[in-house]
Amino acid sequence: MLSAAVATGGAATDKAAPQRILLDTDMDTDDLLALMYLLKQNRSEFELKAVTINVNAWSDAGHAVNHLYDILYMMDRDGVGGDGGISDAGTIYPNVGGYLPLIDQGITTVGECRYRQAVPVEGGGRLDVDTNRGIRRSFLPQGNRRYIPLHQPTTQQVMIETISAGPTTVILIGSHTNFAIFLMTYPHLKRNVEHIYIMGGGVRSKNPTGCCPKNATTSCTPQQCGDIGNLFTSYSTNPNAEFNIFGDPFAAYQVFHSGIPITLVPLDATNTIPVNKEFFYAFQQHQSTFEAEYCFKSLKMARDTWSDDQFHARYFMWDSFTSGVAISSMRNDKNFQHGNDFAELVYMNITVITSNEPYGVYDSSNPLFNVHTIPKFHLQKGGVHSGHVQTGITDNFCLIKGSRKGRCEDGYTKEISGPEAVRVRVATKAKLNTDKNSHLNREFFKSFLEVLTLSENSGRFDIMSQFPFYREVLYKPDFVNKSRGKVVIFDMDMSPGDFISLIYLLKAPSEIVDLKGILVSCNGWANAATVDVVYDILHMMGRDDIPVGRGNSTALGTPTLGCKYVSAIPQGSGGLLDCDTLYGLARSLPRSPRRCTSENSVEHGAPRNTGHPELRQPLAFEVWQSVKKQLDPSEKITILTNGPLTNLANILLCDKNASSVINSVYVVGGHIKDENDSRGNVFTVPSNRYAEFNMFLDPLAATIVMESTLDITLIPLSSQRKAASFPPLLEALKHAQHTPESSFVLHLLSLLHNFQQKHKLYHHMGIFLGELLGAVYLLEGSNIEQSLQLKTISIVANNTESMDGQVVVEQQSANLVKVLVDFNSEEYCNRVASHLGNMERSAVIGSFAEQRASWSRQPNKKVAALDKSKKGKKGCCEPQESWRGSE
């Protein structure tokens, strides 16, 4: 959906114009290697004109686009999102986002992530891709470009501008949603697409992974061994598909049947070029450029976190090999007569399977035909698209009783004959290295290392060499001889309101609130990698001592690979895209030395220790255990929850003594119906009139918490709405004293208010403003003239979309809950503004701009001594500092 144009980087030296390339990527680790290989090519021969990002598979939009910006900045190519839609009838609106597969565009029901759920969040999935396993933040420089809401060119805009400007070669190394939308919307521009190179699919391939060793016992059960596809999460339902094509089969069908010449690099070929030990160790010895070093670090972390000892046999050069095949053909074989330097190529007749036989049997699985008198996109009734469409990785239709292999073929690049067949040039094998004296057994290995280590078109710097006095310092308060207030844990789902609440809590005197830990729910308004923004806020406020625990990415009682409930959060503008980037402001925050990383240790269940296991990202339950362990005998914990109650429910389930050390719980969430029949706020699920997001996102967890014996105060939607008016709070903030944090909050709230007024996609911004009420009430209590009522309530959790998450007030219940029903809103606004404008406990370092300035000047003696003491430790074990740190 997102895109970034690439600067030209100078005029061509040859008379012939350089060949123009557009790359569409999902930013997975191997995609980074492909991107670097293309960026390093001689610009007089090949010019990467634009990069577009596919975000319905391996990456999340906000993290992916800022990652790409950092890479382009390092490579001196510093030259991305909008939302439209596709109607139920198939009309494509301008600037449509590529968040969903084509067949699900326009669907409004919850749970439509039929293909994306095959991609795990953890264990090499989206979290690792979004953070590049922690390597991105520790290595890449940060420039001035960033995602800005409603100001980014969309993929469709960039594709139009790039392809209409002249003949262009398109390389697709993700799912095909973006390019298919382009072809369907602007068919007249197909004439400017010279060739399409595709990494994806499997034609005659046999999966070499998941096989039993030759000396295995009879107890060994083969998994995806011998399958055509590589869906390791879904081979029991679909053994035929490969991830890129499976990500959007109908889109891939449009691309393959576009009439544009295609070279396919399927699993048939990539299975023959694993990242073997010889190549890996040769790569380790060839890191003379920043880009080579970054790629190797990324690859090494992938190896170090691999689930077994078979990395070198099971990790292949998928997308990077495709970039090599494309460059070789573009350079030496424009007419496709002279072969390819890196791959053996043959022509085959294939198609992309989009639905399963029998065709014309409408079983509600296929939104192209469901309830449509005229099929969507005017498709043929009873045609190849009219069969059962796989609804997910556990689709019962796809299961074969008594077999471990499924029968579904969605996304299969199948060799066929007849009118549906398309003649495609297919890579079948990676060529052997012609240099018999080399330890590298594939010709592309040699080219890849040569290209990445060329001095031409090399990266300018990494983060450490970008600034002459770069240093990593952790700021920690000095609590010696200070009294401490009530122990507090803040549980957040990283919405904008949660970050404002966090700043508010951090401003509280430690004698009143002792914030000991933060738990983040990753099944709410932001993706897991947004933990980095939490670290940055803590760094800004001088609280690098507070641990952050990462929680679940799915609701209790739902599959780990799935999106039930969380799919109610919008993907694009006003949703995950903006929350992951904090509405474009995340990169204005100072950059914390702490980061979400894949570092791990055997002690915590990993197969091996990584390079820095001490930097491991803790889990939410581990932070709970740590805080509990530190309690004095007389202390108990107060918990404020601002998101779904998944983390707290897990604590109650896993720690039977948890209730005995919890003093009270403040729950921001729930909607209690009133005499006016006011609605809830789950606006993406119109059938559910009365649910509120935090309860809806995990109704089972809400039931466990709300029906426990805990002392609970509920801050319901009706009270939040009284605190959700922007003008009075903005006015109060403008007239209060200004601190770095109050200025940041004012800027963020002004943005939200402006978006709410100008664009329908942001109509719900008041939801985030109202969330601040929980933190203010916890701290201020009676100072805002609150009014409480006791109610006996329960939560609906019966797996019914139209009812889940609703609050029911009952006459009989095991637990009475205090409900905040009213407060003085004027006093509330004044206290928020006064608190944030208080010069005490203000930011240690106010912004990334301030941080850049400090890294550009000679540090004072104290900082130099601190840096020397931690040399080689890079971000761990730094000595504690005063509130003002070293600045």
N, C-alpha and C positions, 0 to 999 in steps of 0.2 A: 504494500500500500504506500509506503513511504519511499522517498527517492532523494538522491543528491546528485546534482550535476557536477561534473568533474572539470576543473579548469584545464585549459588547453596545454599550458606548460611550454609555449614557444612554437615558433614556426617550423615547418618541416624543411629538411635540408635537401631532399630529393625533389625532382621536378614533379613526380607523381604524388598526388595527395595521399596521405596516410589512410589506411583502411579504418573505418569508423566502427566502434564496438559499443554495444549496450549490454550491460551485464545485469541480470535479474537474479538475486541471491537471497537465501534465508539466513545468512550470516553464521552458519554453523562453523565449527573449527576448521574443517577442510575447505569450506568456502573462503576462509581468510587466506589460506595458502593459494587458492585459485586467484583471488583478488590481487594478492601481491605479485603473483606471476604475471598477470596482465599489466599491472601498473609499472612493472620493471621493463617492459618491452621497449624497443627503440621507437620513440615517438614519431620518427620520420616514416616508419613502416606501419605502426599500429597506434591508434589513439582511442583510449577508453573515454568515450564521450559522456557517459552517464551510468550511474549505478542505481537500480531500483531494488527495493527490499520487499520480499514476500514475508508476511507475518501471520500466516495461518498454519504454521507448522512448528519449526524449531526455535523461533525467536519471538520476542514480544516487541511491539513497535517502538515504544519510547526508548528502551535500552538499545535496540538495534541501530536506530538512526544516530544516536549520539556516539555509539561505538564506531560506526562508519565515519562520522565526522572526525573523530580522533585519529583514525588510520589515515584519512586523506590529509589531515593537518601534518602528521609526521612525514608523509610522503611528498609534501609540498604540492598537493593537488587540491588546495583549499578553494576551489574555484570562484522540507520533506514532509504534513499529512493532511488530508481532507476527507470528508465523508459525503457520499451521496447515497446511492442505493440502487437496488434492482427491484422493481415492483413485482408483486405476485404474478402479474401477467407477463413479465419479462421485459418491461421497458427499462433501459439502462439510463439512469440519471447521471448528470455530469459529476466528475470527480468521485466516482464510486470507490469506496474503500475495498481493499482486498483482504479483509479480515476473515471472511467466510468463504467456503467453496461456492462455486456458482449456483449450484442447485439449492443452497440454503440462503442465498441472498434474498432479502425480503421476508424471511421467516421471522416471526416475532415470538414464538414459543420458546420456553426455557429448555435447555439441554441439547441444542443443535450444534454439537461438536463431534459429529459422527466420525470424521477422519482424524481430526487433530488429537483426539484422545489416544491415538496410537503412539504419540510422542510423549514420553514421560516428562514430568517436571524435574525430578531429581535423577541422580545416577546417569549423568551424561545427557540429560534432557534440557529443557528450556532454561532452568536456573543456571546450569553450567554454561550454556550458550550466551545468555544475557550478560553474564559477568566474565565470560571466557575463563571460567574457573578461578577468578580472582586475578588473573594475569593482566587483564586490561587496565585496572586501576593502579597496579603497581608498576606498569611499564609505559603505557602510552602517554604522550603529552596531551595537554588540553588547550585547544585554541579558543577562538571567540564564537565560532558557529555552534549553534545548538538548536534543538527543536523549539519552535515557538508556536503556540496554538493559533490556528487559522491563518498563519502567515507562511506556511510551507508549500512549496509546489508539490502537487500529488504525483503519484506514479504516472497517471494518465497524462498529466500536463507534460511531464518530462519525456515520456515516450513520444508524444505528439511532436514536441519541439525537436527532439533528437532525430527521429526517423524522417520527419518531413524535411529536415535540412539536407538530406542526401542519403545515398546508399549506405545501409547499415547492416552489420552482422549482429545478430542477437544470440547471446549465450544464456541459457536458462539452467540454473543449478539449484532450483528450489521447485516448489509446486508452480503450476502454470496460470494461476488465477489472474495475475496482473496482465500478462501478455494476451491471454484469451479475451479479457474484457476489451483491451485495445483493438484486437482484430475484429471483434464483433461490433465495435462501435465505429471504427474508422477503417472499413475494409478498403477504401481507396488508397490508403497508405501502404498496403501490402506490397505494392510494386517497388517500394524503397527498401524492403527487407531482402537482402541478397541471399542470406542463408541463416538457418537456425541450428545451433548446436545445443543438444540436450543431454544433461546427465540424468539418467533415470530409467526406470523400467527394468525388466528382465525378459528376454525372449526365449533363449535356449539354455539359460543359466542353471546351474545347480549350486545351491548355497553350501559353501564349505564349512560353515559354522554350525555349532550345535550337534556335531557328530560325536559318536563314541570313539575313543581311541581303539586302535587295533587290539590292544591287550586288555580291553575293558572286560569287567565281569558281566554276567548276564543281567545284573541289576541296573546297568546303565541304560537309560531310555533316550534315544535320539530326540532332538527337538526340531529345529527348522532345517536340519541336515537334508540336503538334496532338493530343497524347495526352489522354485523359480525365483520367488521374491525374497525380501529380507526383513519383513515385519516381525521382528523378534517379540513384539508385544501382542501380536495378533495372528500368528501362524495357525493357531487352532481353529480360526474361522476363515482366514484368507492366506494361503501359502503362496499365492501367485503374484502379489503386488510388491512394488518397491516404494519406499517412503515418499519420494518426490512426486511420483505419478499418483499414488494413493491419496496424497494431500488434496487433490482436486481432479478426479478422473474426468469429469465432464469438461473441465477447462483444458486438460491435456488433449482430449478428443478434438476440441476446436482447433488447437494448435497443429496437431498431426494432420488434420483434414483441411488445413488452410490453403494448400496448394503451393506453399513455400518450400523450397528444397530443405531437407532436414538431414543432419547427421546425428545419430543417436549413439551415446556412449552408455550402454546399459551395464547391468551387473555382470553380464557375460564377459565384458572386458575388465571392469574394475576388480572383479574377483581374482584376476590374474596379476594384480599389482598391489599386494599388501605392503604395509610399512614394515618391512622385515628388519632384523637386527642390523644387518650390514648397512642399509640405508640410514637407519636411525643414528647409528654411531658415526657415520660419515657426515650426517647433518650436524651432529654435535660438534664436529671439528670444523665446520664451515659456518661460522656466525660472525663474519666480518662486517656485516651491515646491520643496522637497527631492525630492518624488516626481517632479515634472516633470524636474528636473535629472538624477535617477538614470535615468529612462527614456530621456532624450535621450542621455546618455553611453553607455548600453547600445546604443542604436540606432546611434549614431555609430561605435562600435567594430565593430559588425556591418558597417557600410558600409566602414570603413577596411580591414577584413580580407577583404572580398569578393574572390572569385577573379578577377573581370574587372571591366570598367567598366560593367556593366549592372545594378548594384545597384538603381537607382531604377526600373528596368523589371521587375525579377525578385523583389524583396522585397515581399511583400504584407502587408496588415493582416489576417492570418487570424483570430487569436483575439480581438484587440482589437475588430475589426469585429463579431464575434459577440456580444461583451459589449454593444456598442451596440445591435445589433438586438434583443437580449433586453430591455434596459432600455426601449427605445422601445415595444415591444409590451406589456410589463408596465405601463407608464405609461398608454398611450393606446389600447390595442387588446386589452383583456382577452378580448373576444369574437371577435377575429380578423375584424372586419368593416370596420375603418377604415384599414387599411394601416399602413405602418411609415415612420417618419421617414427611415430611412437605407437601406432596401433594398426592391426590388420583389419581391413574394412571390406564388407560385402554388402550387397543389396538384398533386402528382404521385403516381403509384403506383410505389413502388420497393421493393426488398429489398436485403439485403447478401449478396453471393456469398461462400460459405465454402469451397466446393470446386469442382473443375472436372469437367465432363462428360468421359467417360461416368460416370454414377453407378453405384454398386454394384460397381465394379471395384477390388478391394482390393490395392493394390500396396505396402503397408507404409509409405506416406507419411502415413497418416491414423490418429493414435492414438485417435480416437474409436471406431474399428472394429477396429483391429489386435488380433488374438488375443483378441477379446471374443466370447463366445457371445451375450451380450446387449450391444448397443452401449452405450457410455458415455452417461450421462444418458438412457438408454432411447430413443435416437434410432431413427428408422425405417430399416430396412435398404433400401438402394436409393433413399433419399430425397436431398434436396438437399445434405445434409452428408456424403454417403457417397462422393464422388468423390476424385480426387487432390488432396491439400493441398500447396500450394507448400512445399518443404522449405528453401528459401533463395533468395538473389538470383541464384544461378547454376544453378538447378534445370533439368536437361536436358529434363524433361518440358515445360517452359514455352517452350523454344526452338523457333523455326520455321526450318528450314533455308533459307538464302538471304535471310532477312529480318532487319532490325535490330530489329524489334518482336516481343515475345513474345506468347503466347496465353493466359497464365494470368489469371484474373479474381479471385483471392482479394482480398477487401476492396473490390470494386467495388460502389458504390451504384447499382444498375442499375435502369433504368426498365422495368417489366414489367407484364403483366396476368395475371389468374388468381388462384388461392387464395393464392399466396405474396406477392402485392402488399400493401403497406401504404400507406395514404393519408397523405402527409406534406406539410406546408407547407414549400416550398423557396424560399430566397432565390436569385434569378437574376442580380441586378445591383445594384451600389451606386448610390444615387441621386445625381444631380448637385446641386451647391450651388445653392440658389435665389437666393442673393445674387450677382447678376451682376457686382457691383463687386469681388468677392473674388478673390484670386489662388488660392484653394483651390478645386479643381474637384469636391470631394465633400462632401456635407452632413455626413458623419461626421467629416471632418477638423476642421471648425469646432467641433463638439461636443466632440471629444476634447481639443483644446487648451483650450477653455473650462473643461472639468471638471477637468483636471489642474492648472490654475493657480488654481482657486478657493481662497480663504483658508480656507473651511470644511473641516473634516475633513482638514486638511493635516498633513504630517509634522512631527514635533517638531524633529528635528535629523539631521545626518549625523554621521559619526565625528569630524570635526574640530570641529564645534560642540557635540558631546555633552559634551566636556570643555573647561574654560576654558584649560588649558595643554597641549592635545594637541600632541605633537611626534613626529617620526619620526627615530630615531637608530639608526645601525648600530654595533654593538659589534664591534671588531676587536682581536685581541691584538697586543701590541708584541713582536716577535721580534728587535728590534735587539740585536746582540751576544749572541744566544743560540744555542747549538748546537742542531741539529735532528736528530731521529732518522730512522728509515727512512721513506721516502715510502710512504704508504698510500692506496689508493682503496677505498672501501666501496661495494659493489654490493648493493642491498637491494630487496625488493619491498613494503616498507612494512607488514609485519605487525607486531603488537604486540612480538614478540620482536626484530624488527629495530630498532625505536625504542629498546628497552632496550640493544641492542648498540651503537647509535649513541651513546647517552649514555655508555656504558662506554668507548668509544674516545675520546670527547671529554674524558674525565677523565684520560687517560693523559698523563704528562709529555711535552712536545714534544721532549725530548731522546731519548725512546725511540720515540714514534710521531708522525710528522708527517702528520696527515690532510689531504690536499691536495684531495680531491674526492669527491663522492658521485654515484653513478649509481643511478637508480631504474628498476626493471623495472615496467612498467604492465600486465603479463600475469600477475600473481600475486594476492596477497591484498588488494590495494587498487586503486582506480581512479586514473587519472592525476592528478586534481585534488588527491589527498592529498599531492602535493608540497608544498602549503602547510603541512602539519603538519611536514614535514622542516625547512622554513624556520623554523618557530616553535621547534622544538627547538634549532636552531643559534643562534637569537636568544637564547633562554633561557641558553644556555651561553656566550654571548659570542663566537660564531664565525661572524659574518655575512660573514667573508672567504672561507668555503669555498663553492665553486660546486656547484650541484646540476644534474645533467644528466638530462633526461627521456628514457627509453628507449621501446622499441616497446610497443604494446598487444596484439600478437599474436605467436605463436611463429614461429620461422623456418620457411619453407616452407609457411606457411598463408596464406590470403587476408587482405589488410589489413582487409576488411570480413568479419569472421567471429568465431567464438568457440571454435574447436577447442582443446581442452585447458583453456583458462581457464574454461570453463563448469563444470569440476569444482569450482571454488570456490563454496561456497554463497552465494546472493544475500543472504539476510537475516541473522537473528540467528546469531552465531558465524561470519559470513562477511564479505562486502564491506560490508554496512551497518555492522557494528561496527568493522571495520578502518578504514574511511574516517573514522570519528568517533573513533578510538582508544578504543573502548568508552565513548564519552560524555565522555572526558577531554580531547579536543583543544581544546575551547574554554576549558579552565582554563589552558592554556598562554599565555604572553605573545604578543602579536600582532606578528609580524615586519613591518617595512616591505617586505621582499621578498615576492613573491607569484607564483604561476603566472599568467601573463598572456598575452594574444594579441598584445601589442605585437610589431611585426616591422619589417623593413627590406628595402629592395630588395637590399642587400648579401647578405642571406641568402635571396634567392629570392622574396620577397614582391612582389606587383604594385605596391606603393607603400609608403612609409614611414608608419607610424602616428604618433600624437602624441608618443610617448616610445619610440622604437625602442631606446634604450639599456637599457630594462627588459626586453627580450626574454628569454623563457625558453630557456636553452641546451639543446641535445640532448645525450644521453649521449656520443656520439662526439666532440662538440665539447669537452666537459669533458676527455675522455681526451687529445685533442690539446693542450689548454691545459696540462695537468699534464705531459705529455711534453716540451713545449717549454721548461718551466721547469727541467727536470732539469739538474743539474751533470753534467759528463762522467763522474764516478765513481758517480753515483747510478742506482739502478734502482727499479722500482715493485713494491710488495707489494700484492696484491689479495685482499680478503676478499669472498666472494660468499655472500649469505644468501637468495637467491631463485633463480628460473630463470636459466640461464646465457646468456640471449639477448644481453645487452649485451656480455659478454666474447667470445662467438662472433662478434658483429658486428665487434668491434675486430680480432679475428684475421683475419676475412675482408677487412676494408676497409683495414687497415694491415699491409702485408706485413712491416714491420720491428718490429711490436709485440712479438714474442717476445724480441727482443734487448734490450728495456728492461724486461722483466718479470722480477723476481728470483724471486718465488714466488707461488703462488696457494693460498689456503685456501678450500676448497669445503665449505660446510655443505649436505649433501644426500646422497642415494643410500641405498639399503638393500641390504646384502649378506646373502643368505640364510645362516642358520646351521643347526646340527644340530637346533635346536628348531623349524625350519620357521616362524620368526616372520614375521608379515605386515608389509607396508609400511604406509603411513599414508594412502593415497588412498581414504579411506572412502566417498567419493561414487561411486566406480567399483568396485563389489564384484567385478566380473569380473577386475580387475587385483590379484592378491594381493600382489605383491612390489615394486611401485613406490613411490617416495617422491615427495612433491609437487614439490620443486624440479626433479627430473629429469623427472617426468611433464609438467610445465607447458611444457617445451620440449625434447623428447628429441633433436631434431636438433642444437640448440645444445649440449646436454650431450655428444653424440657428438663434435662438433668440438673442444670444450675438452678432454675427458678423453682423447682420442686424439691430442692435440697433443704437442709436445716440452716443454711447460711443466713446471716443478717444482711438482707439485700435492700438497697434503696434503688428504685427504678426511676430513671429520668426519661419519661416516655416522649413520643413524638409530639404530643400536644404542647408540652413544655418547651421542647426544642424549637418548635415553630415560633414561640414567643421570643426566642433569642435569635431568630433567623432573618431578621430585617437588616439589610446592609447599611442603609443611610445613617441611623443613629450611632452604630459602632464605628463606622468610618469617620464620622464627624468627631466623635470622642477621641479617636486615635490621632486625628490631625491636630487637635488642640492640646494633647498631652506632650510631655517631654519626649524627645526622640532618642532612642537607643538603636543600635544596629538591629536588634531583634524586633523592636516595635516598628521600625521602618520596613523590615522584611515582611512582617505580618500585614502592615498597611498596604504594601505593594501587592501581596498575594490576594488579599480581600478585594482590593480595587480591581484587580484583573477578573476575579470571579464575578463581581458585580457587573463589570462592563460586558463580559461575555453573556451573562444572564439577560441583560437588556437587549443585546444585539443579535443573538443567534439562538434558534430554537433547540439546538443540541445541548445548550447549557441552561435550560429552564430550571434544572433541579439543583442549582448551586447552593440554595438555602439549606439543603440537607447538610452540607459540610459546615456551614456557619453554626448551625444549631448544635453540632457535636461538642463545641467548646464548653457548653453549659455544664457538662459533667465535671471537668477539671475545676471550673470556677466554683461550683457548689461544694466539691470536696474540700477546697481550700477556704472558701469564704463562709459557707454555711448560713448562719442566721444573719450575716451582714447584708445579704440580698433579700431579706425579709421573706423567707421561703414559707410555703404552706405545704404540709404533708398530709396524706391520708393512708390509712391501712387498707389493703385490699388482698383478697385471696384470689390468686390468678394461676392459670396454667397456660401452656403453649400447645398449639395444634402441631402435631408432627406425625401425620398419617400417610405421608408419601403422596399427597394430593396437591398438585401445583396451585390450585385455586384456593386452598385453605392453609397450607403449611405456613408456619410462622405467625399465625394470628394469635392474639391474646384473648383468652376467655376468662371473664371474671366469674368465679364460682362461689357458691355459698359454703361449700365444704372443701377444704384443702389442707394439706399437711403444713403449709408454711404461709404466714402472713408476710406481705411485702409492703414496705413503705414506698409510696408513690409521690414524687414531686409534682404537685398540681398547679402551683403558682409561685411567682417571685416578682420582685420589683425590677422590671426590665431597664428602667432608667439607671437605677443604682448598679445594676449588672454591667451595663456598658461603661459607666464611669470607672468602676473598679477594674475592669479588664484593661482599659486604656491606661489607668494610673499604674497598675501592676507591671504592664509591659514597658512602660516608660520609666520605671524606677531604675536609677543608675546603679544601684547595688545589684550584685550578681548578674551583671550585664555580660555581653559576649566577650570572650577572650580575643577572638579574631573574627571580624565582622563579615568577611566575604572572601571569595576567591581572588578578587582584585587586590585586596589587602594582603592576602597570602602571597600572590605573585610578586608584589612589591617587596615583601620581606625576603623572598628567595632571590631577589635581584640585588640585594645589598649585603655588605659584610656583616655577619652576625656579631652581636656583642660578646664579650668574653664568657658570660655565663652560658649562652647558647652554644658557643664553640666547645666549652667543656662538656656540656651535656651530649652534644653530637659525638664527641670523641669517646665518651664513656659507652656509647651504644653502637659504636662502629661495628659493622658486620651483623648486627642483630636485626636491622631493618624492620622497625615497626613493632618490636616486641621488647618487653622487659625494660622500657624506658623508665628513668627515675621519676618519682612524683614531683610535681611542680606546684607553685602557688596558684591562686585563682588567675592572676594575670600571666601565668606561665613565664615565658622568657621574653615576652615582647615589651 
